[in-house]
Amino acid sequence: MAVVSKEYYNGTYGGIIISDDTEFEKLSARAEGIIDAFAQSEVLNWKYAEYTALKDIDAKIKTAICQEIEVLYHSNGMQAVTGGADCGQVEMFGGVPLAVTAKQNVLQVLLEKNILYKGA
């Protein structure tokens, strides 16, 4: 089950209107995967389980996923993750656009929970 439902995205987050439910589901799943991959790249390896437990309840993680949904949507939808979109000034992570604000939210949560990898 997705961390961010369309109801949460439209209601709590107040996201842009994505009328096609199928497109929303695809974007939401992909956005969650991108945020998870980014978090995993930044978290201490032995603390990743703590992140996965947080993502279902932490508002900043949910906000990061919503922000990433919007970046993907504005970057030509699913073409953004298949290489067919012009992502402009968006920061790239693993070949896909990553919302800078989403990145900041994830890093803040990891830092607050003391699970951020800070280097050797």
Secondary structure, 3 states (H helix, E strand, C coil): CCCCCHHHHHHHHCCCCCCCHHHHHHHHHHHHHHHHHHHHHHECHHHHHHHHHHCCCCHHHHHHHHHHHHHHHHCCCCHHHHCCCCCCCCEEECCEEECHHHHHHHHHHHHHCCCECCCC
